[in-house]
């Protein structure tokens, strides 16, 4: 069942480097929020905060590098090699769009950032996790798919998406 209230925030370079200005024509990395009143409740921030030590450092650096790629305004697989950016798992049929949807993976060290290309140069960050095995677990795949379905359902609902600046 989709969330009744779907709130998003854009993850910006200034979150990592105060004073940095985002480029025009960039891809906008976004994350769902767990609290409609707090931008800091972005799921990607909460997930990274739950990591420890080197995983947390690598995740933060990986997000920053992905943001820098997003500034260039091209699909990430055109900017990085296939080992760093590729489909996370086989495309899945989505009842909302009535077509196959693809979740992508960006690799930075031992961290995997899963994302979905949405309309209007929006990139939904679906899941961030440390890599401990070669394959994604069924649970990680389910989390990523559900994030895409929730986003697409909300984007087509009367209430739409709510944004926190």
C-alpha positions as CSV (number, residue, x, y, z in Angstrom):
1,X,0.0,0.0,0.0
2,X,1.5,3.4,-1.0
3,X,2.1,6.1,1.6
4,X,-0.8,8.5,2.0
5,X,1.6,11.4,2.1
6,X,4.7,11.2,-0.1
7,X,7.3,13.9,0.6
8,X,10.5,14.4,-1.3
9,X,13.5,16.6,-0.9
10,X,16.4,17.3,-3.4
11,X,19.8,16.2,-2.1
12,X,22.1,19.0,-3.1
13,X,25.9,19.6,-3.3
14,X,25.4,22.3,-0.6
15,X,24.4,19.4,1.8
16,X,28.1,18.3,1.6
17,X,29.9,21.5,0.6
18,X,28.2,24.6,2.0
19,X,28.0,27.4,-0.5
20,X,28.1,25.1,-3.6
21,X,25.5,26.1,-6.2
22,X,23.7,23.4,-8.3
23,X,24.2,23.6,-12.1
24,X,21.4,24.3,-14.5
25,X,20.3,21.3,-16.6
26,X,21.5,18.9,-13.9
27,X,19.9,15.7,-12.8
28,X,18.1,16.3,-9.5
29,X,18.8,13.6,-6.9
30,X,15.8,13.2,-4.6
31,X,15.0,11.1,-1.6
32,X,11.7,10.4,0.1
33,X,11.3,11.9,3.6
34,X,9.9,10.2,6.7
35,X,8.7,13.5,8.2
36,X,6.8,16.1,6.1
37,X,8.3,18.9,8.2
38,X,12.0,18.0,8.3
39,X,14.2,17.9,5.3
40,X,16.8,16.0,7.4
41,X,14.4,13.1,7.5
42,X,15.3,12.2,3.9
43,X,15.6,8.4,3.8
44,X,19.0,8.5,2.2
45,X,20.3,10.6,5.2
46,X,18.7,8.3,7.7
47,X,20.1,5.2,6.1
48,X,23.6,6.6,6.0
49,X,23.3,7.8,9.6
50,X,22.5,4.2,10.5
51,X,25.8,3.0,9.0
52,X,29.0,2.8,11.0
53,X,32.6,3.7,10.5
54,X,34.1,3.3,7.0
55,X,30.6,2.3,5.5
56,X,29.2,5.7,6.6
57,X,32.3,7.6,5.3
58,X,32.1,5.8,2.0
59,X,28.4,6.3,1.6
60,X,28.7,10.0,2.2
61,X,31.6,10.3,-0.3
62,X,29.7,8.1,-2.8
63,X,26.6,10.4,-2.5
64,X,28.8,13.4,-3.0
65,X,30.4,11.9,-6.1
66,X,27.0,10.9,-7.5
67,X,25.8,14.5,-7.0
68,X,28.9,15.7,-8.9
69,X,28.0,13.4,-11.8
70,X,24.4,14.7,-11.7
71,X,25.7,18.2,-12.2
72,X,26.8,17.3,-15.7
73,X,23.2,16.6,-16.8
74,X,23.9,13.3,-18.6
75,X,22.8,9.8,-17.6
76,X,25.4,8.4,-15.2
77,X,26.2,5.4,-17.3
78,X,27.5,7.8,-20.0
79,X,29.9,9.4,-17.4
80,X,31.2,6.3,-15.6
81,X,32.3,2.8,-16.6
82,X,29.9,-0.2,-16.5
83,X,31.5,-1.4,-13.3
84,X,30.5,1.7,-11.5
85,X,27.1,2.3,-13.0
86,X,24.8,-0.4,-14.4
87,X,21.3,-1.9,-13.9
88,X,21.0,-3.2,-10.3
89,X,18.8,-6.1,-11.3
90,X,16.5,-7.2,-14.1
91,X,13.8,-4.6,-15.1
92,X,10.5,-5.3,-13.4
93,X,6.9,-4.8,-14.5
94,X,5.3,-1.9,-12.8
95,X,1.5,-1.9,-12.4
96,X,1.5,1.9,-12.1
97,X,3.1,2.6,-15.5
98,X,2.1,-0.7,-17.2
99,X,5.7,-1.2,-18.4
100,X,9.1,-2.4,-17.3
101,X,11.0,-0.1,-15.0
102,X,14.7,-0.2,-14.3
103,X,16.6,0.4,-11.1
104,X,20.2,1.4,-11.5
105,X,23.2,0.9,-9.3
106,X,26.1,3.3,-8.6
107,X,29.1,1.7,-6.9
108,X,31.6,3.6,-4.7
109,X,34.0,1.3,-2.9
110,X,31.9,-1.1,-0.8
111,X,28.8,1.1,-1.0
112,X,25.9,0.6,-3.5
113,X,23.5,3.4,-4.2
114,X,20.4,2.3,-6.0
115,X,18.4,4.8,-8.0
116,X,15.6,5.3,-10.6
117,X,15.5,7.7,-13.5
118,X,12.1,9.5,-13.3
119,X,10.7,12.2,-15.5
120,X,12.2,15.7,-15.9
121,X,15.7,14.7,-14.9
122,X,14.7,13.6,-11.5
123,X,16.7,10.7,-10.0
124,X,15.0,8.9,-7.1
125,X,17.5,7.5,-4.6
126,X,15.8,4.2,-3.7
127,X,18.3,2.5,-1.4
128,X,21.9,2.8,-0.1
129,X,23.7,-0.2,1.3
130,X,27.1,-1.6,2.0
131,X,28.1,-4.5,-0.4
132,X,28.8,-7.7,1.5
133,X,28.0,-10.2,-1.3
134,X,28.1,-10.2,-5.1
135,X,24.3,-10.2,-5.5
136,X,21.7,-8.0,-4.0
137,X,19.4,-9.7,-1.5
138,X,15.8,-10.3,-2.2
139,X,15.0,-7.8,0.6
140,X,17.2,-5.1,-1.0
141,X,15.5,-5.6,-4.4
142,X,12.1,-5.5,-2.8
143,X,13.0,-2.2,-1.0
144,X,14.2,-0.6,-4.3
145,X,11.2,-1.8,-6.3
146,X,8.7,-0.6,-3.6
147,X,10.4,2.9,-3.5
148,X,9.9,3.2,-7.3
149,X,6.2,2.0,-7.1
150,X,5.5,4.4,-4.2
151,X,7.0,7.3,-6.0
152,X,5.2,6.6,-9.3
153,X,1.9,6.0,-7.5
154,X,2.3,9.4,-5.6
155,X,3.3,11.2,-8.8
156,X,0.1,10.1,-10.5
157,X,-2.3,10.7,-7.5
158,X,-4.4,13.8,-7.0
159,X,-2.3,14.9,-4.0
160,X,0.9,14.4,-6.0
161,X,4.3,14.8,-4.5
162,X,5.0,17.2,-1.7
163,X,8.5,18.8,-1.7
164,X,10.5,20.1,1.2
165,X,13.1,22.7,0.4
